[in-house]
Amino acid sequence: MDVEMETVKLERIVMKWFPDMLACLNERELNSMIILRDGLTILEPEDAMEIIQFSICEHQNSALLH
């Protein structure tokens, strides 16, 4: 079984499943590069939301450290 990894910007994930969230994310978050183990085509909405939430938390933690 081949694993098809794909790197995409968080913005692509948001646009595909939750476009209403675009206004809630800043440019740095939207430009975050996300590596998807099995590619964007089979990503489920629940997984997409988890990635978005994790990315927001990571950027907030990073901002607090600076």
Backbone as CSV, one residue per row, in Angstrom:
resi,resn,N_x,N_y,N_z,CA_x,CA_y,CA_z,C_x,C_y,C_z
1,MET,0.840,-1.190,0.000,0.000,0.000,0.000,0.881,1.248,0.000
2,ASP,0.739,2.071,-1.014,1.513,3.299,-1.119,0.838,4.409,-0.331
3,VAL,1.661,5.151,0.392,1.156,6.310,1.123,1.474,7.533,0.277
4,GLU,0.462,8.302,-0.055,0.650,9.484,-0.881,0.585,10.731,-0.017
5,MET,1.755,11.199,0.421,1.813,12.391,1.256,1.642,13.622,0.370
6,GLU,0.969,14.618,0.935,0.728,15.864,0.211,0.897,17.024,1.185
7,THR,1.580,18.055,0.735,1.751,19.260,1.548,0.860,20.351,0.979
8,VAL,0.019,20.912,1.843,-0.911,21.969,1.422,-0.906,23.084,2.458
9,LYS,-1.321,24.263,2.037,-1.509,25.349,2.984,-2.807,25.101,3.745
10,LEU,-2.830,25.522,4.991,-4.039,25.398,5.796,-5.222,26.066,5.092
11,GLU,-4.953,27.127,4.376,-6.008,27.849,3.654,-6.788,26.914,2.723
12,ARG,-6.104,25.983,2.063,-6.795,25.044,1.163,-7.751,24.140,1.913
13,ILE,-7.321,23.707,3.091,-8.167,22.849,3.919,-9.400,23.629,4.372
14,VAL,-9.174,24.854,4.831,-10.281,25.705,5.296,-11.251,25.977,4.146
15,MET,-10.726,26.314,2.978,-11.580,26.630,1.827,-12.429,25.431,1.399
16,LYS,-11.878,24.228,1.517,-12.599,23.043,1.062,-13.752,22.669,1.994
17,TRP,-13.538,22.764,3.303,-14.551,22.278,4.244,-15.243,23.364,5.059
18,PHE,-14.511,24.418,5.412,-15.079,25.428,6.311,-14.753,26.849,5.831
19,PRO,-15.194,27.231,4.632,-14.849,28.555,4.099,-15.322,29.712,4.985
20,ASP,-16.358,29.488,5.792,-16.832,30.543,6.690,-15.802,30.893,7.764
21,MET,-14.847,30.004,7.986,-13.825,30.245,9.011,-12.676,31.124,8.524
22,LEU,-12.627,31.427,7.247,-11.507,32.213,6.705,-11.294,33.509,7.475
23,ALA,-12.369,34.188,7.790,-12.266,35.475,8.482,-11.734,35.331,9.907
24,CYS,-11.791,34.131,10.467,-11.347,33.892,11.841,-9.851,33.618,11.944
25,LEU,-9.220,33.360,10.819,-7.807,32.983,10.826,-6.956,34.108,10.267
26,ASN,-5.768,34.266,10.838,-4.881,35.305,10.317,-4.032,34.750,9.170
27,GLU,-3.329,35.624,8.512,-2.554,35.245,7.325,-1.488,34.192,7.640
28,ARG,-0.848,34.344,8.781,0.189,33.379,9.160,-0.402,31.982,9.348
29,GLU,-1.561,31.916,9.968,-2.228,30.624,10.155,-2.633,30.033,8.804
30,LEU,-3.214,30.848,7.958,-3.672,30.368,6.652,-2.519,29.893,5.777
31,ASN,-1.343,30.484,5.957,-0.175,30.106,5.158,0.613,28.946,5.761
32,SER,0.169,28.417,6.881,0.838,27.274,7.503,0.830,26.092,6.541
33,MET,1.976,25.438,6.456,2.075,24.263,5.599,1.708,23.031,6.415
34,ILE,0.784,22.246,5.888,0.276,21.050,6.549,0.637,19.843,5.684
35,ILE,1.228,18.830,6.299,1.554,17.599,5.578,0.452,16.581,5.867
36,LEU,-0.204,16.156,4.820,-1.285,15.178,4.934,-0.760,13.822,4.498
37,ARG,-0.814,12.873,5.392,-0.256,11.545,5.126,-0.890,10.887,3.903
38,ASP,-2.206,10.999,3.772,-2.901,10.325,2.675,-3.457,11.289,1.637
39,GLY,-3.035,12.529,1.676,-3.470,13.496,0.674,-4.788,14.174,1.018
40,LEU,-5.046,15.247,0.329,-6.216,16.094,0.579,-7.525,15.426,0.153
41,THR,-7.475,14.579,-0.860,-8.714,14.035,-1.419,-9.486,13.144,-0.455
42,ILE,-8.794,12.461,0.465,-9.526,11.569,1.373,-9.660,12.136,2.788
43,LEU,-9.228,13.376,2.976,-9.340,14.021,4.288,-10.815,14.220,4.630
44,GLU,-11.210,13.772,5.801,-12.601,13.890,6.261,-12.806,15.238,6.967
45,PRO,-14.035,15.757,6.970,-14.300,17.039,7.627,-13.885,17.070,9.100
46,GLU,-14.092,15.966,9.828,-13.701,15.943,11.254,-12.182,16.098,11.396
47,ASP,-11.448,15.438,10.501,-9.987,15.532,10.538,-9.534,16.935,10.144
48,ALA,-10.224,17.521,9.168,-9.894,18.880,8.738,-10.079,19.860,9.899
49,MET,-11.184,19.711,10.648,-11.441,20.598,11.787,-10.366,20.414,12.855
50,GLU,-9.948,19.195,13.086,-8.897,18.929,14.074,-7.588,19.596,13.657
51,ILE,-7.251,19.532,12.385,-6.033,20.174,11.875,-6.125,21.684,12.051
52,ILE,-7.268,22.262,11.736,-7.461,23.710,11.866,-7.318,24.127,13.334
53,GLN,-7.970,23.395,14.229,-7.890,23.728,15.658,-6.460,23.602,16.178
54,PHE,-5.770,22.554,15.787,-4.393,22.359,16.227,-3.499,23.491,15.724
55,SER,-3.697,23.881,14.473,-2.888,24.953,13.898,-3.115,26.270,14.636
56,ILE,-4.363,26.574,14.967,-4.671,27.795,15.724,-3.961,27.761,17.078
57,CYS,-4.038,26.643,17.766,-3.377,26.500,19.075,-1.867,26.666,18.955
58,GLU,-1.286,26.063,17.938,0.166,26.174,17.731,0.581,27.620,17.521
59,HIS,-0.183,28.357,16.722,0.157,29.751,16.451,-0.057,30.621,17.689
60,GLN,-1.065,30.319,18.484,-1.285,31.080,19.719,-0.146,30.820,20.707
61,ASN,0.267,29.561,20.824,1.386,29.229,21.718,2.664,29.907,21.250
62,SER,2.884,29.914,19.954,4.075,30.560,19.387,4.063,32.062,19.673
63,ALA,2.899,32.691,19.540,2.785,34.133,19.788,3.047,34.460,21.256
64,LEU,2.632,33.578,22.154,2.854,33.812,23.584,4.326,33.715,23.963
65,LEU,5.083,32.932,23.211,6.498,32.753,23.510,7.348,33.916,23.029
66,HIS,6.818,34.715,22.111,7.607,35.838,21.552,7.398,37.082,22.316
